[in-house]
Amino acid sequence: MIHPDTELRLVNEIIGYGVFATKFIPQGTIVWVLDELDQQFDEGYILSLDRLQQEHVFKYSFRGRDGNYILCWDIGRYINHSFYANCISTAYDFEIAPRDIYPGEELTDHYACFNLDKPFECLPEPGITKTKVMPDDFLLLYPEWDRQVAEVMPYFNCVEQPLRKFISSKFVDKVNAVAAGKERLDSVLDTYYDRQHRLITA
């Protein structure tokens, strides 16, 4: 589920649609959380679908820690990529704002966190020449993502959290303990889908 103070807008004819904040969303706010309406499919099921259906699922879904493809039921599936993402994944099946997001600002993710099956071609951004996200970028970037999340968790209980009630019951106690400074943050590396390990153990 995406934060309620967001809406779908056309970015431009090249990028297509994106998700934008309609109100101020302060750092430390949950901006998206996996919920029971999000659909999860294994690869075999997707490959059994018509090619047109497959294309849509692969385009709008991401792979979870167990390798299943997760298709968001709401506009969360339209969040675009940025190397300067203002939504950061956590080990607890939700994303958090690492900095303040202002009204009219587009919400973005770094697509490396989505367990990509293949390189993702993207448009250049100011200050960076890279135009491709690689599947193994996750293993290079997760320490930085963990650092950003750790820096804003102290704000977690100080801001409005309309999505807090949707945090999975298996993570609630740990999230509360981390937010209270009683336990250490788990690494987002926990959500990495290790294809090589799966092939070796299969």
Disulfide bonds with the S-S distance in Angstrom:
none
